[in-house]
Amino acid sequence: MMEKTCVIVGGGYAGIHAVKAVQKAFKGRAIKIVLIDKNSYHVRKVLLFKPAVKDEDIKIPFSEIFPEGVDIIQACVQSLFSENKMLRCLDSAGETFDIHYDYLVLAAGSVVREPETDRGGIALSGIDAAQQINKAWRANLKAAVTETDKQKKQSLLSISVAGAGLSGIETAAELAYSIRAYAKELGLEEREVNIYLMNAQNRLFLDGPSSVGDKLERDLKEAGVKVCHNSRVLRASGGKVQLENGNEMLSDLCVWTLGLQPNPMLQQMNVPLNADGKVIVDSSYRVKGLPSVYSVGDCAHIVDAVSGKPDKMTCKEAGAQAARLGQVILADIKGIKAPLHKSYRDTYCWSIGPDKGMGWVSKWGLNVMITGKLGLKMRKFTWDIASLLRIY
């Protein structure tokens, strides 16, 4: 049998799980798997807050994840020529080249939403930005040691995290722990440090019961985070953050955590996109109008046929979709009915600093909260399994 080529674009959570799923489904069959990513490593994106507070490496070389059986190409995809089953790519040296595929999986993922540059602050958009945040708050605390102006000192000791989703909650909690520890080390009063979580809504966690949001808020308060509801940040400048309601708060550093948007690279690939910029697929992840092309993860618009609700942009959804994808491709080759998408059950996890976490599971009409060290253990498990650090 002639060897077929399956090309997977993107080495994020969906991409690496798609590689594993194709390997598993095609075991014993002639298949060449090619992974294309702009980097030579996988970024554990859900841990971006880690390098924002300490020197922690959240990169895993693809060669460690896939020591054999996968061709890894470091390049950016520029165009898709579906009629010829060809991708045009640009390598790090600025050279273009084409690569043929028999089956193509678009798992280009998402990028962090960033505010306009004139709004100030630093968006937690990647490793470089996280390291910039780390340097900024450390410099502020050092400057506060000798600052005599009371208002300026308060501003230097105050950080605002703008955006109270999963990333904002975990970032604020981790910052609160690390900054207070560093303040104590510098001889500053820990009680003078202010970590604000700026929430544009009237409560945390609108995707679940208010009791879960209330518990999150209590845990954050215990961790040293002050949650400010109905407080949408407009801009940060001059040692202050300005709110949509007209109020101002002293805060020299504003960290933006505004959620995700589909990878803008898809705009140039001649694939059908919805209004949000996501790839339009059917219930088996096939891209509309493009034979042998599939899409999973944050970049795909995947709708549950029963509930009519689209999947969220989280690593647990990406992993579950990708795990099913291998069987879908194999079924299409055999000409049999392919598996259909099923939404992941309502499960959410948060870390609340380095020694506490929280999980919420909704099943069979029951709501279960898991807190404390067990909640953190659950959260760490989801981090690890998302990056294939645990066998599933």
TORMI-471118 format. One record per residue (C-alpha): residue number from 1; residue in one letter; x, z negated, y negated. Coordinates in steps of 0.2 Angstrom, whole numbers, plus 5000, padded with zeros to 4 digits. Layout:
BEGIN
NUM|a|X|Z|Y $
...
! end
This chain:
BEGIN
1|m|5000|5000|5000 $
2|m|5007|5005|4983 $
3|e|5011|4990|4972 $
4|k|4999|4986|4958 $
5|t|5004|4979|4941 $
6|c|4994|4965|4933 $
7|v|4999|4961|4915 $
8|i|4994|4945|4907 $
9|v|4996|4944|4888 $
10|g|4999|4926|4882 $
11|g|5008|4911|4889 $
12|g|4997|4898|4883 $
13|y|4985|4887|4894 $
14|a|4974|4901|4899 $
15|g|4989|4913|4902 $
16|i|4999|4902|4913 $
17|h|4983|4897|4923 $
18|a|4979|4916|4925 $
19|v|4996|4919|4932 $
20|k|4993|4906|4945 $
21|a|4976|4912|4949 $
22|v|4981|4930|4952 $
23|q|4996|4924|4963 $
24|k|4984|4914|4973 $
25|a|4971|4927|4975 $
26|f|4983|4941|4979 $
27|k|4994|4931|4991 $
28|g|5000|4943|5004 $
29|r|4995|4959|4994 $
30|a|5007|4970|4984 $
31|i|5006|4964|4966 $
32|k|5018|4964|4952 $
33|i|5014|4951|4939 $
34|v|5020|4952|4921 $
35|l|5018|4939|4908 $
36|i|5021|4944|4890 $
37|d|5023|4932|4876 $
38|k|5032|4931|4859 $
39|n|5041|4916|4865 $
40|s|5052|4912|4881 $
41|y|5043|4896|4883 $
42|h|5025|4888|4884 $
43|v|5020|4877|4870 $
44|r|5010|4862|4875 $
45|k|4999|4864|4860 $
46|v|4988|4849|4862 $
47|l|5003|4839|4859 $
48|l|5008|4846|4842 $
49|f|5006|4828|4835 $
50|k|5020|4822|4846 $
51|p|5035|4831|4836 $
52|a|5025|4826|4820 $
53|v|5029|4807|4823 $
54|k|5046|4808|4834 $
55|d|5059|4819|4841 $
56|e|5049|4825|4856 $
57|d|5051|4842|4865 $
58|i|5034|4850|4869 $
59|k|5041|4867|4875 $
60|i|5042|4872|4894 $
61|p|5053|4887|4898 $
62|f|5042|4900|4907 $
63|s|5057|4901|4920 $
64|e|5053|4883|4924 $
65|i|5035|4886|4927 $
66|f|5037|4902|4936 $
67|p|5054|4901|4944 $
68|e|5050|4917|4954 $
69|g|5037|4930|4957 $
70|v|5034|4934|4939 $
71|d|5042|4946|4927 $
72|i|5043|4937|4910 $
73|i|5044|4949|4894 $
74|q|5047|4941|4877 $
75|a|5038|4953|4865 $
76|c|5023|4955|4854 $
77|v|5009|4967|4859 $
78|q|5005|4979|4846 $
79|s|4992|4991|4853 $
80|l|4982|4994|4869 $
81|f|4979|5012|4875 $
82|s|4966|5009|4888 $
83|e|4963|5027|4893 $
84|n|4982|5028|4899 $
85|k|4982|5009|4905 $
86|m|4996|5006|4893 $
87|l|5002|4992|4881 $
88|r|5014|4995|4867 $
89|c|5025|4981|4863 $
90|l|5038|4975|4850 $
91|d|5053|4965|4856 $
92|s|5063|4952|4846 $
93|a|5076|4966|4841 $
94|g|5062|4976|4833 $
95|e|5062|4989|4846 $
96|t|5045|4996|4853 $
97|f|5042|5000|4871 $
98|d|5027|5004|4882 $
99|i|5022|4995|4898 $
100|h|5009|5001|4911 $
101|y|4996|4990|4919 $
102|d|4983|4992|4933 $
103|y|4975|4976|4928 $
104|l|4976|4968|4911 $
105|v|4972|4950|4906 $
106|l|4970|4946|4888 $
107|a|4974|4927|4886 $
108|a|4981|4928|4868 $
109|g|4973|4911|4864 $
110|s|4971|4905|4847 $
111|v|4980|4899|4831 $
112|v|4977|4884|4820 $
113|r|4967|4887|4805 $
114|e|4977|4885|4789 $
115|p|4971|4882|4771 $
116|e|4976|4893|4757 $
117|t|4993|4889|4751 $
118|d|4987|4883|4734 $
119|r|4978|4868|4742 $
120|g|4994|4859|4746 $
121|g|4998|4848|4761 $
122|i|5005|4854|4778 $
123|a|4994|4861|4792 $
124|l|4999|4855|4809 $
125|s|5000|4873|4815 $
126|g|5016|4873|4826 $
127|i|5032|4865|4831 $
128|d|5041|4869|4814 $
129|a|5026|4862|4804 $
130|a|5025|4846|4815 $
131|q|5044|4843|4812 $
132|q|5041|4846|4793 $
133|i|5027|4833|4793 $
134|n|5039|4821|4802 $
135|k|5053|4823|4789 $
136|a|5040|4821|4775 $
137|w|5033|4805|4780 $
138|r|5050|4797|4784 $
139|a|5056|4803|4767 $
140|n|5041|4795|4758 $
141|l|5043|4778|4767 $
142|k|5062|4778|4762 $
143|a|5057|4782|4744 $
144|a|5044|4768|4744 $
145|v|5057|4755|4748 $
146|t|5065|4756|4730 $
147|e|5049|4763|4721 $
148|t|5044|4750|4707 $
149|d|5028|4760|4701 $
150|k|5014|4752|4710 $
151|q|5003|4767|4710 $
152|k|5017|4779|4716 $
153|k|5022|4767|4729 $
154|q|5004|4767|4736 $
155|s|5004|4786|4736 $
156|l|5020|4786|4746 $
157|l|5014|4774|4759 $
158|s|4997|4784|4761 $
159|i|4994|4799|4773 $
160|s|4978|4809|4774 $
161|v|4973|4818|4789 $
162|a|4961|4832|4784 $
163|g|4950|4836|4798 $
164|a|4942|4824|4811 $
165|g|4941|4834|4827 $
166|l|4951|4831|4842 $
167|s|4968|4835|4834 $
168|g|4964|4825|4819 $
169|i|4959|4810|4828 $
170|e|4975|4810|4839 $
171|t|4987|4814|4825 $
172|a|4980|4800|4814 $
173|a|4981|4787|4828 $
174|e|4999|4792|4833 $
175|l|5005|4793|4814 $
176|a|4997|4775|4811 $
177|y|5007|4768|4826 $
178|s|5024|4776|4821 $
179|i|5023|4775|4803 $
180|r|5019|4756|4803 $
181|a|5034|4753|4815 $
182|y|5045|4763|4804 $
183|a|5039|4753|4788 $
184|k|5043|4737|4797 $
185|e|5060|4743|4801 $
186|l|5063|4748|4783 $
187|g|5057|4730|4777 $
188|l|5041|4737|4770 $
189|e|5024|4728|4772 $
190|e|5015|4736|4787 $
191|r|4998|4732|4778 $
192|e|5003|4742|4763 $
193|v|5003|4758|4774 $
194|n|4987|4768|4774 $
195|i|4982|4782|4786 $
196|y|4966|4790|4781 $
197|l|4956|4802|4793 $
198|m|4946|4813|4782 $
199|n|4930|4818|4790 $
200|a|4918|4831|4782 $
201|q|4904|4825|4793 $
202|n|4894|4809|4793 $
203|r|4901|4803|4810 $
204|l|4914|4807|4823 $
205|f|4911|4818|4838 $
206|l|4896|4828|4834 $
207|d|4897|4836|4852 $
208|g|4891|4820|4860 $
209|p|4881|4804|4858 $
210|s|4884|4793|4842 $
211|s|4889|4779|4853 $
212|v|4905|4788|4858 $
213|g|4909|4792|4840 $
214|d|4906|4774|4835 $
215|k|4918|4768|4849 $
216|l|4931|4781|4843 $
217|e|4930|4774|4826 $
218|r|4931|4756|4831 $
219|d|4947|4761|4841 $
220|l|4954|4770|4827 $
221|k|4951|4756|4815 $
222|e|4960|4744|4827 $
223|a|4975|4757|4828 $
224|g|4976|4756|4809 $
225|v|4966|4772|4804 $
226|k|4953|4771|4790 $
227|v|4940|4784|4794 $
228|c|4932|4792|4778 $
229|h|4915|4801|4782 $
230|n|4907|4814|4771 $
231|s|4925|4817|4763 $
232|r|4930|4835|4764 $
233|v|4947|4838|4756 $
234|l|4948|4852|4743 $
235|r|4967|4851|4740 $
236|a|4982|4839|4739 $
237|s|4993|4839|4724 $
238|g|5002|4826|4712 $
239|g|5002|4812|4725 $
240|k|4983|4813|4727 $
241|v|4970|4822|4738 $
242|q|4955|4829|4729 $
243|l|4938|4828|4738 $
244|e|4923|4840|4737 $
245|n|4912|4825|4731 $
246|g|4923|4824|4715 $
247|n|4933|4808|4721 $
248|e|4952|4807|4722 $
249|m|4963|4796|4733 $
250|l|4981|4791|4732 $
251|s|4990|4800|4746 $
252|d|5007|4809|4744 $
253|l|5006|4818|4761 $
254|c|4990|4828|4767 $
255|v|4991|4834|4785 $
256|w|4978|4848|4789 $
257|t|4970|4849|4806 $
258|l|4956|4861|4803 $
259|g|4953|4868|4821 $
260|l|4957|4884|4829 $
261|q|4953|4903|4827 $
262|p|4956|4917|4839 $
263|n|4973|4925|4839 $
264|p|4972|4938|4824 $
265|m|4984|4949|4835 $
266|l|4968|4955|4843 $
267|q|4962|4964|4828 $
268|q|4975|4978|4831 $
269|m|4972|4980|4849 $
270|n|4956|4991|4849 $
271|v|4946|4979|4859 $
272|p|4928|4974|4856 $
273|l|4927|4958|4845 $
274|n|4912|4948|4839 $
275|a|4910|4942|4821 $
276|d|4922|4927|4825 $
277|g|4936|4938|4831 $
278|k|4934|4934|4850 $
279|v|4935|4947|4863 $
280|i|4917|4952|4870 $
281|v|4916|4950|4889 $
282|d|4903|4949|4902 $
283|s|4899|4935|4914 $
284|s|4915|4939|4925 $
285|y|4927|4940|4910 $
286|r|4927|4959|4910 $
287|v|4930|4966|4893 $
288|k|4916|4977|4887 $
289|g|4919|4996|4889 $
290|l|4937|4994|4895 $
291|p|4939|4996|4914 $
292|s|4952|4984|4923 $
293|v|4954|4974|4907 $
294|y|4949|4955|4907 $
295|s|4950|4941|4894 $
296|v|4949|4922|4896 $
297|g|4953|4907|4885 $
298|d|4952|4904|4867 $
299|c|4952|4922|4862 $
300|a|4937|4927|4873 $
301|h|4918|4925|4869 $
302|i|4912|4918|4885 $
303|v|4894|4912|4887 $
304|d|4886|4902|4900 $
305|a|4871|4912|4907 $
306|v|4861|4897|4910 $
307|s|4862|4887|4894 $
308|g|4866|4902|4883 $
309|k|4880|4892|4875 $
310|p|4898|4899|4872 $
311|d|4913|4890|4880 $
312|k|4923|4879|4868 $
313|m|4941|4882|4863 $
314|t|4949|4869|4874 $
315|c|4962|4869|4887 $
316|k|4950|4863|4900 $
317|e|4939|4878|4898 $
318|a|4954|4889|4898 $
319|g|4960|4882|4914 $
320|a|4943|4883|4923 $
321|q|4940|4901|4917 $
322|a|4958|4907|4923 $
323|a|4956|4899|4940 $
324|r|4941|4909|4943 $
325|l|4948|4925|4936 $
326|g|4959|4929|4951 $
327|q|4944|4930|4963 $
328|v|4935|4941|4950 $
329|i|4949|4954|4949 $
330|l|4950|4954|4968 $
331|a|4931|4956|4970 $
332|d|4932|4971|4958 $
333|i|4945|4979|4969 $
334|k|4935|4977|4984 $
335|g|4919|4983|4976 $
336|i|4910|4967|4980 $
337|k|4900|4955|4969 $
338|a|4912|4945|4958 $
339|p|4911|4926|4954 $
340|l|4901|4922|4938 $
341|h|4906|4911|4924 $
342|k|4901|4892|4925 $
343|s|4903|4881|4910 $
344|y|4914|4866|4912 $
345|r|4904|4849|4913 $
346|d|4904|4839|4897 $
347|t|4921|4830|4898 $
348|y|4931|4824|4883 $
349|c|4947|4814|4881 $
350|w|4957|4807|4867 $
351|s|4973|4797|4865 $
352|i|4972|4783|4852 $
353|g|4990|4781|4849 $
354|p|5004|4779|4863 $
355|d|4996|4765|4873 $
356|k|4977|4768|4872 $
357|g|4965|4782|4876 $
358|m|4947|4786|4878 $
359|g|4937|4798|4889 $
360|w|4919|4802|4890 $
361|v|4910|4811|4904 $
362|s|4892|4817|4905 $
363|k|4885|4821|4922 $
364|w|4867|4820|4930 $
365|g|4861|4813|4914 $
366|l|4873|4799|4914 $
367|n|4886|4795|4900 $
368|v|4902|4786|4906 $
369|m|4915|4780|4894 $
370|i|4933|4776|4900 $
371|t|4943|4767|4888 $
372|g|4960|4758|4885 $
373|k|4975|4761|4897 $
374|l|4964|4770|4910 $
375|g|4957|4781|4896 $
376|l|4975|4786|4891 $
377|k|4980|4789|4909 $
378|m|4965|4801|4910 $
379|r|4971|4810|4894 $
380|k|4988|4811|4900 $
381|f|4982|4819|4916 $
382|t|4973|4832|4906 $
383|w|4988|4836|4896 $
384|d|4999|4838|4912 $
385|i|4987|4849|4922 $
386|a|4984|4860|4907 $
387|s|5002|4865|4907 $
388|l|5004|4866|4926 $
389|l|5014|4850|4927 $
390|r|5002|4844|4941 $
391|i|4996|4854|4956 $
392|y|4977|4857|4955 $
! end
